[in-house]
């Protein structure tokens, strides 16, 4: 599955802050995700971990 900047994704396990939806803000060696419900919450995941746990909710196209 190809992920692009601006895609909205959900992860298999919820974050402790109860955030469900994340926006992709960086793609490459590290994926950076910005929370849509908590301001200033950003997480970084390695591609192997991210691609196994993420599903696209809304595409940027």
PDB file of N, CA, C and O in Angstrom:
ATOM      1  N   UNK A   1       0.850  -1.178   0.000  1.00  0.00           N
ATOM      2  CA  UNK A   1       0.000   0.000   0.000  1.00  0.00           C
ATOM      3  C   UNK A   1       0.894   1.239   0.000  1.00  0.00           C
ATOM      4  O   UNK A   1       1.825   1.339   0.799  1.00  0.00           O
ATOM      5  N   UNK A   2       0.611   2.168  -0.888  1.00  0.00           N
ATOM      6  CA  UNK A   2       1.385   3.397  -0.986  1.00  0.00           C
ATOM      7  C   UNK A   2       0.772   4.482  -0.118  1.00  0.00           C
ATOM      8  O   UNK A   2      -0.429   4.746  -0.187  1.00  0.00           O
ATOM      9  N   UNK A   3       1.602   5.101   0.690  1.00  0.00           N
ATOM     10  CA  UNK A   3       1.167   6.204   1.540  1.00  0.00           C
ATOM     11  C   UNK A   3       1.769   7.495   1.012  1.00  0.00           C
ATOM     12  O   UNK A   3       2.927   7.524   0.593  1.00  0.00           O
ATOM     13  N   UNK A   4       0.975   8.571   1.033  1.00  0.00           N
ATOM     14  CA  UNK A   4       1.424   9.868   0.556  1.00  0.00           C
ATOM     15  C   UNK A   4       1.220  10.919   1.649  1.00  0.00           C
ATOM     16  O   UNK A   4       0.427  10.731   2.571  1.00  0.00           O
ATOM     17  N   UNK A   5       1.935  12.002   1.529  1.00  0.00           N
ATOM     18  CA  UNK A   5       1.768  13.114   2.460  1.00  0.00           C
ATOM     19  C   UNK A   5       0.342  13.640   2.328  1.00  0.00           C
ATOM     20  O   UNK A   5      -0.152  13.852   1.221  1.00  0.00           O
ATOM     21  N   UNK A   6      -0.306  13.846   3.459  1.00  0.00           N
ATOM     22  CA  UNK A   6      -1.673  14.356   3.475  1.00  0.00           C
ATOM     23  C   UNK A   6      -2.722  13.283   3.679  1.00  0.00           C
ATOM     24  O   UNK A   6      -3.879  13.602   3.953  1.00  0.00           O
ATOM     25  N   UNK A   7      -2.344  11.998   3.551  1.00  0.00           N
ATOM     26  CA  UNK A   7      -3.292  10.912   3.802  1.00  0.00           C
ATOM     27  C   UNK A   7      -3.671  10.875   5.275  1.00  0.00           C
ATOM     28  O   UNK A   7      -2.848  11.167   6.143  1.00  0.00           O
ATOM     29  N   UNK A   8      -4.913  10.516   5.550  1.00  0.00           N
ATOM     30  CA  UNK A   8      -5.391  10.333   6.916  1.00  0.00           C
ATOM     31  C   UNK A   8      -5.419   8.829   7.175  1.00  0.00           C
ATOM     32  O   UNK A   8      -6.033   8.080   6.415  1.00  0.00           O
ATOM     33  N   UNK A   9      -4.755   8.383   8.247  1.00  0.00           N
ATOM     34  CA  UNK A   9      -4.659   6.955   8.543  1.00  0.00           C
ATOM     35  C   UNK A   9      -5.088   6.666   9.978  1.00  0.00           C
ATOM     36  O   UNK A   9      -5.116   7.558  10.827  1.00  0.00           O
ATOM     37  N   UNK A  10      -5.418   5.406  10.229  1.00  0.00           N
ATOM     38  CA  UNK A  10      -5.633   4.928  11.592  1.00  0.00           C
ATOM     39  C   UNK A  10      -4.614   3.827  11.845  1.00  0.00           C
ATOM     40  O   UNK A  10      -4.214   3.121  10.920  1.00  0.00           O
ATOM     41  N   UNK A  11      -4.201   3.683  13.083  1.00  0.00           N
ATOM     42  CA  UNK A  11      -3.251   2.651  13.465  1.00  0.00           C
ATOM     43  C   UNK A  11      -3.978   1.533  14.198  1.00  0.00           C
ATOM     44  O   UNK A  11      -5.044   1.747  14.775  1.00  0.00           O
ATOM     45  N   UNK A  12      -3.399   0.353  14.172  1.00  0.00           N
ATOM     46  CA  UNK A  12      -4.041  -0.814  14.781  1.00  0.00           C
ATOM     47  C   UNK A  12      -4.221  -0.625  16.291  1.00  0.00           C
ATOM     48  O   UNK A  12      -5.297  -0.898  16.823  1.00  0.00           O
ATOM     49  N   UNK A  13      -3.178  -0.162  16.983  1.00  0.00           N
ATOM     50  CA  UNK A  13      -3.280   0.081  18.423  1.00  0.00           C
ATOM     51  C   UNK A  13      -3.492   1.575  18.664  1.00  0.00           C
ATOM     52  O   UNK A  13      -2.802   2.395  18.059  1.00  0.00           O
ATOM     53  N   UNK A  14      -4.421   1.937  19.526  1.00  0.00           N
ATOM     54  CA  UNK A  14      -4.642   3.373  19.793  1.00  0.00           C
ATOM     55  C   UNK A  14      -3.503   3.963  20.626  1.00  0.00           C
ATOM     56  O   UNK A  14      -2.853   3.265  21.405  1.00  0.00           O
ATOM     57  N   UNK A  15      -3.283   5.241  20.444  1.00  0.00           N
ATOM     58  CA  UNK A  15      -2.295   5.981  21.228  1.00  0.00           C
ATOM     59  C   UNK A  15      -2.871   6.211  22.625  1.00  0.00           C
ATOM     60  O   UNK A  15      -4.092   6.287  22.763  1.00  0.00           O
ATOM     61  N   UNK A  16      -2.042   6.324  23.663  1.00  0.00           N
ATOM     62  CA  UNK A  16      -2.566   6.576  25.015  1.00  0.00           C
ATOM     63  C   UNK A  16      -3.420   7.840  25.142  1.00  0.00           C
ATOM     64  O   UNK A  16      -4.203   7.961  26.083  1.00  0.00           O
ATOM     65  N   UNK A  17      -3.279   8.773  24.214  1.00  0.00           N
ATOM     66  CA  UNK A  17      -4.085   9.996  24.251  1.00  0.00           C
ATOM     67  C   UNK A  17      -5.459   9.787  23.599  1.00  0.00           C
ATOM     68  O   UNK A  17      -6.216  10.744  23.439  1.00  0.00           O
ATOM     69  N   UNK A  18      -5.783   8.551  23.223  1.00  0.00           N
ATOM     70  CA  UNK A  18      -7.056   8.181  22.589  1.00  0.00           C
ATOM     71  C   UNK A  18      -7.194   8.735  21.176  1.00  0.00           C
ATOM     72  O   UNK A  18      -8.303   8.823  20.649  1.00  0.00           O
ATOM     73  N   UNK A  19      -6.077   9.107  20.561  1.00  0.00           N
ATOM     74  CA  UNK A  19      -6.098   9.592  19.192  1.00  0.00           C
ATOM     75  C   UNK A  19      -6.312   8.423  18.248  1.00  0.00           C
ATOM     76  O   UNK A  19      -5.639   7.398  18.360  1.00  0.00           O
ATOM     77  N   UNK A  20      -7.245   8.571  17.318  1.00  0.00           N
ATOM     78  CA  UNK A  20      -7.527   7.514  16.357  1.00  0.00           C
ATOM     79  C   UNK A  20      -7.056   7.866  14.954  1.00  0.00           C
ATOM     80  O   UNK A  20      -6.569   6.994  14.234  1.00  0.00           O
ATOM     81  N   UNK A  21      -7.189   9.124  14.551  1.00  0.00           N
ATOM     82  CA  UNK A  21      -6.828   9.523  13.193  1.00  0.00           C
ATOM     83  C   UNK A  21      -5.546  10.345  13.201  1.00  0.00           C
ATOM     84  O   UNK A  21      -5.332  11.202  14.058  1.00  0.00           O
ATOM     85  N   UNK A  22      -4.689  10.048  12.202  1.00  0.00           N
ATOM     86  CA  UNK A  22      -3.399  10.709  12.069  1.00  0.00           C
ATOM     87  C   UNK A  22      -3.236  11.186  10.632  1.00  0.00           C
ATOM     88  O   UNK A  22      -3.706  10.535   9.700  1.00  0.00           O
ATOM     89  N   UNK A  23      -2.570  12.322  10.455  1.00  0.00           N
ATOM     90  CA  UNK A  23      -2.252  12.834   9.131  1.00  0.00           C
ATOM     91  C   UNK A  23      -0.767  12.608   8.874  1.00  0.00           C
ATOM     92  O   UNK A  23       0.062  12.909   9.733  1.00  0.00           O
ATOM     93  N   UNK A  24      -0.426  12.084   7.706  1.00  0.00           N
ATOM     94  CA  UNK A  24       0.976  11.857   7.351  1.00  0.00           C
ATOM     95  C   UNK A  24       1.588  13.183   6.933  1.00  0.00           C
ATOM     96  O   UNK A  24       1.089  13.846   6.025  1.00  0.00           O
ATOM     97  N   UNK A  25       2.685  13.572   7.606  1.00  0.00           N
ATOM     98  CA  UNK A  25       3.345  14.830   7.265  1.00  0.00           C
ATOM     99  C   UNK A  25       4.750  14.612   6.719  1.00  0.00           C
ATOM    100  O   UNK A  25       5.361  15.558   6.223  1.00  0.00           O
ATOM    101  N   UNK A  26       5.285  13.380   6.797  1.00  0.00           N
ATOM    102  CA  UNK A  26       6.586  13.070   6.224  1.00  0.00           C
ATOM    103  C   UNK A  26       6.624  11.599   5.845  1.00  0.00           C
ATOM    104  O   UNK A  26       6.165  10.739   6.596  1.00  0.00           O
ATOM    105  N   UNK A  27       7.181  11.320   4.661  1.00  0.00           N
ATOM    106  CA  UNK A  27       7.318   9.952   4.165  1.00  0.00           C
ATOM    107  C   UNK A  27       8.779   9.749   3.780  1.00  0.00           C
ATOM    108  O   UNK A  27       9.398  10.638   3.196  1.00  0.00           O
ATOM    109  N   UNK A  28       9.324   8.595   4.102  1.00  0.00           N
ATOM    110  CA  UNK A  28      10.705   8.307   3.745  1.00  0.00           C
ATOM    111  C   UNK A  28      11.263   7.252   4.676  1.00  0.00           C
ATOM    112  O   UNK A  28      10.605   6.249   4.951  1.00  0.00           O
ATOM    113  N   UNK A  29      12.475   7.473   5.162  1.00  0.00           N
ATOM    114  CA  UNK A  29      13.098   6.535   6.093  1.00  0.00           C
ATOM    115  C   UNK A  29      12.302   6.499   7.400  1.00  0.00           C
ATOM    116  O   UNK A  29      12.214   5.459   8.053  1.00  0.00           O
ATOM    117  N   UNK A  30      11.736   7.618   7.765  1.00  0.00           N
ATOM    118  CA  UNK A  30      10.872   7.711   8.954  1.00  0.00           C
ATOM    119  C   UNK A  30       9.540   8.312   8.511  1.00  0.00           C
ATOM    120  O   UNK A  30       9.509   9.284   7.757  1.00  0.00           O
ATOM    121  N   UNK A  31       8.443   7.724   8.986  1.00  0.00           N
ATOM    122  CA  UNK A  31       7.112   8.297   8.758  1.00  0.00           C
ATOM    123  C   UNK A  31       6.782   9.190   9.947  1.00  0.00           C
ATOM    124  O   UNK A  31       6.908   8.770  11.098  1.00  0.00           O
ATOM    125  N   UNK A  32       6.359  10.420   9.671  1.00  0.00           N
ATOM    126  CA  UNK A  32       5.936  11.336  10.728  1.00  0.00           C
ATOM    127  C   UNK A  32       4.434  11.495  10.627  1.00  0.00           C
ATOM    128  O   UNK A  32       3.894  11.758   9.553  1.00  0.00           O
ATOM    129  N   UNK A  33       3.761  11.332  11.765  1.00  0.00           N
ATOM    130  CA  UNK A  33       2.310  11.449  11.813  1.00  0.00           C
ATOM    131  C   UNK A  33       1.912  12.537  12.794  1.00  0.00           C
ATOM    132  O   UNK A  33       2.469  12.639  13.887  1.00  0.00           O
ATOM    133  N   UNK A  34       0.936  13.353  12.390  1.00  0.00           N
ATOM    134  CA  UNK A  34       0.421  14.430  13.241  1.00  0.00           C
ATOM    135  C   UNK A  34      -0.989  14.066  13.673  1.00  0.00           C
ATOM    136  O   UNK A  34      -1.819  13.681  12.849  1.00  0.00           O
ATOM    137  N   UNK A  35      -1.257  14.188  14.960  1.00  0.00           N
ATOM    138  CA  UNK A  35      -2.573  13.876  15.496  1.00  0.00           C
ATOM    139  C   UNK A  35      -3.598  14.889  15.016  1.00  0.00           C
ATOM    140  O   UNK A  35      -3.317  16.085  14.930  1.00  0.00           O
ATOM    141  N   UNK A  36      -4.791  14.395  14.704  1.00  0.00           N
ATOM    142  CA  UNK A  36      -5.870  15.291  14.293  1.00  0.00           C
ATOM    143  C   UNK A  36      -6.724  15.745  15.472  1.00  0.00           C
ATOM    144  O   UNK A  36      -7.519  16.674  15.335  1.00  0.00           O
ATOM    145  N   UNK A  37      -6.570  15.097  16.635  1.00  0.00           N
ATOM    146  CA  UNK A  37      -7.405  15.474  17.774  1.00  0.00           C
ATOM    147  C   UNK A  37      -6.628  16.180  18.886  1.00  0.00           C
ATOM    148  O   UNK A  37      -7.215  16.955  19.642  1.00  0.00           O
ATOM    149  N   UNK A  38      -5.330  15.929  19.001  1.00  0.00           N
ATOM    150  CA  UNK A  38      -4.517  16.564  20.044  1.00  0.00           C
ATOM    151  C   UNK A  38      -3.488  17.465  19.365  1.00  0.00           C
ATOM    152  O   UNK A  38      -2.687  17.006  18.552  1.00  0.00           O
ATOM    153  N   UNK A  39      -3.522  18.744  19.708  1.00  0.00           N
ATOM    154  CA  UNK A  39      -2.605  19.687  19.098  1.00  0.00           C
ATOM    155  C   UNK A  39      -1.170  19.411  19.546  1.00  0.00           C
ATOM    156  O   UNK A  39      -0.933  19.062  20.702  1.00  0.00           O
ATOM    157  N   UNK A  40      -0.221  19.565  18.633  1.00  0.00           N
ATOM    158  CA  UNK A  40       1.212  19.394  18.880  1.00  0.00           C
ATOM    159  C   UNK A  40       1.632  17.970  19.239  1.00  0.00           C
ATOM    160  O   UNK A  40       2.681  17.790  19.858  1.00  0.00           O
ATOM    161  N   UNK A  41       0.862  16.967  18.878  1.00  0.00           N
ATOM    162  CA  UNK A  41       1.247  15.574  19.113  1.00  0.00           C
ATOM    163  C   UNK A  41       1.709  14.974  17.798  1.00  0.00           C
ATOM    164  O   UNK A  41       0.925  14.823  16.861  1.00  0.00           O
ATOM    165  N   UNK A  42       3.003  14.632  17.738  1.00  0.00           N
ATOM    166  CA  UNK A  42       3.600  14.066  16.537  1.00  0.00           C
ATOM    167  C   UNK A  42       4.339  12.797  16.923  1.00  0.00           C
ATOM    168  O   UNK A  42       5.061  12.771  17.920  1.00  0.00           O
ATOM    169  N   UNK A  43       4.157  11.734  16.128  1.00  0.00           N
ATOM    170  CA  UNK A  43       4.898  10.506  16.375  1.00  0.00           C
ATOM    171  C   UNK A  43       5.695  10.152  15.126  1.00  0.00           C
ATOM    172  O   UNK A  43       5.328  10.526  14.012  1.00  0.00           O
ATOM    173  N   UNK A  44       6.797   9.421  15.333  1.00  0.00           N
ATOM    174  CA  UNK A  44       7.636   8.959  14.237  1.00  0.00           C
ATOM    175  C   UNK A  44       7.689   7.442  14.285  1.00  0.00           C
ATOM    176  O   UNK A  44       7.886   6.853  15.348  1.00  0.00           O
ATOM    177  N   UNK A  45       7.512   6.815  13.135  1.00  0.00           N
ATOM    178  CA  UNK A  45       7.540   5.360  13.048  1.00  0.00           C
ATOM    179  C   UNK A  45       8.423   4.926  11.889  1.00  0.00           C
ATOM    180  O   UNK A  45       8.496   5.605  10.864  1.00  0.00           O
ATOM    181  N   UNK A  46       9.090   3.795  12.056  1.00  0.00           N
ATOM    182  CA  UNK A  46       9.873   3.213  10.972  1.00  0.00           C
ATOM    183  C   UNK A  46       8.912   2.610   9.957  1.00  0.00           C
ATOM    184  O   UNK A  46       7.814   2.191  10.322  1.00  0.00           O
ATOM    185  N   UNK A  47       9.309   2.559   8.681  1.00  0.00           N
ATOM    186  CA  UNK A  47       8.414   2.064   7.634  1.00  0.00           C
ATOM    187  C   UNK A  47       7.886   0.654   7.887  1.00  0.00           C
ATOM    188  O   UNK A  47       6.712   0.384   7.632  1.00  0.00           O
ATOM    189  N   UNK A  48       8.715  -0.232   8.374  1.00  0.00           N
ATOM    190  CA  UNK A  48       8.280  -1.611   8.598  1.00  0.00           C
ATOM    191  C   UNK A  48       7.148  -1.670   9.627  1.00  0.00           C
ATOM    192  O   UNK A  48       6.178  -2.406   9.444  1.00  0.00           O
ATOM    193  N   UNK A  49       7.271  -0.907  10.690  1.00  0.00           N
ATOM    194  CA  UNK A  49       6.246  -0.862  11.738  1.00  0.00           C
ATOM    195  C   UNK A  49       4.996  -0.149  11.235  1.00  0.00           C
ATOM    196  O   UNK A  49       3.879  -0.620  11.446  1.00  0.00           O
ATOM    197  N   UNK A  50       5.189   0.990  10.570  1.00  0.00           N
ATOM    198  CA  UNK A  50       4.057   1.789  10.118  1.00  0.00           C
ATOM    199  C   UNK A  50       3.205   1.052   9.083  1.00  0.00           C
ATOM    200  O   UNK A  50       1.981   1.008   9.204  1.00  0.00           O
ATOM    201  N   UNK A  51       3.844   0.480   8.076  1.00  0.00           N
ATOM    202  CA  UNK A  51       3.100  -0.167   6.993  1.00  0.00           C
ATOM    203  C   UNK A  51       2.342  -1.398   7.459  1.00  0.00           C
ATOM    204  O   UNK A  51       1.336  -1.771   6.855  1.00  0.00           O
ATOM    205  N   UNK A  52       2.811  -2.033   8.526  1.00  0.00           N
ATOM    206  CA  UNK A  52       2.103  -3.192   9.058  1.00  0.00           C
ATOM    207  C   UNK A  52       0.921  -2.837   9.938  1.00  0.00           C
ATOM    208  O   UNK A  52       0.051  -3.675  10.174  1.00  0.00           O
ATOM    209  N   UNK A  53       0.876  -1.606  10.427  1.00  0.00           N
ATOM    210  CA  UNK A  53      -0.156  -1.214  11.383  1.00  0.00           C
ATOM    211  C   UNK A  53      -1.154  -0.183  10.873  1.00  0.00           C
ATOM    212  O   UNK A  53      -2.149   0.076  11.549  1.00  0.00           O
ATOM    213  N   UNK A  54      -0.926   0.412   9.715  1.00  0.00           N
ATOM    214  CA  UNK A  54      -1.755   1.526   9.258  1.00  0.00           C
ATOM    215  C   UNK A  54      -2.750   1.115   8.188  1.00  0.00           C
ATOM    216  O   UNK A  54      -2.483   0.236   7.368  1.00  0.00           O
ATOM    217  N   UNK A  55      -3.911   1.775   8.214  1.00  0.00           N
ATOM    218  CA  UNK A  55      -4.891   1.650   7.143  1.00  0.00           C
ATOM    219  C   UNK A  55      -5.342   3.063   6.749  1.00  0.00           C
ATOM    220  O   UNK A  55      -5.510   3.929   7.608  1.00  0.00           O
ATOM    221  N   UNK A  56      -5.534   3.285   5.459  1.00  0.00           N
ATOM    222  CA  UNK A  56      -5.920   4.613   4.967  1.00  0.00           C
ATOM    223  C   UNK A  56      -7.415   4.828   5.203  1.00  0.00           C
ATOM    224  O   UNK A  56      -8.238   3.987   4.841  1.00  0.00           O
ATOM    225  N   UNK A  57      -7.753   5.956   5.809  1.00  0.00           N
ATOM    226  CA  UNK A  57      -9.141   6.352   6.004  1.00  0.00           C
ATOM    227  C   UNK A  57      -9.553   7.283   4.871  1.00  0.00           C
ATOM    228  O   UNK A  57     -10.600   7.090   4.253  1.00  0.00           O
ATOM    229  N   UNK A  58      -8.730   8.292   4.600  1.00  0.00           N
ATOM    230  CA  UNK A  58      -8.988   9.260   3.529  1.00  0.00           C
ATOM    231  C   UNK A  58      -7.708   9.488   2.767  1.00  0.00           C
ATOM    232  O   UNK A  58      -6.644   9.646   3.366  1.00  0.00           O
ATOM    233  N   UNK A  59      -7.798   9.508   1.454  1.00  0.00           N
ATOM    234  CA  UNK A  59      -6.634   9.749   0.624  1.00  0.00           C
ATOM    235  C   UNK A  59      -6.526  11.225   0.310  1.00  0.00           C
ATOM    236  O   UNK A  59      -7.534  11.931   0.277  1.00  0.00           O
ATOM    237  N   UNK A  60      -5.308  11.699   0.078  1.00  0.00           N
ATOM    238  CA  UNK A  60      -5.094  13.119  -0.222  1.00  0.00           C
ATOM    239  C   UNK A  60      -5.505  13.469  -1.648  1.00  0.00           C
ATOM    240  O   UNK A  60      -5.548  14.650  -1.991  1.00  0.00           O
ATOM    241  N   UNK A  61      -5.804  12.497  -2.476  1.00  0.00           N
ATOM    242  CA  UNK A  61      -6.179  12.777  -3.865  1.00  0.00           C
ATOM    243  C   UNK A  61      -7.656  13.047  -3.995  1.00  0.00           C
ATOM    244  O   UNK A  61      -8.143  13.301  -5.097  1.00  0.00           O
TER     245      UNK A  61
END
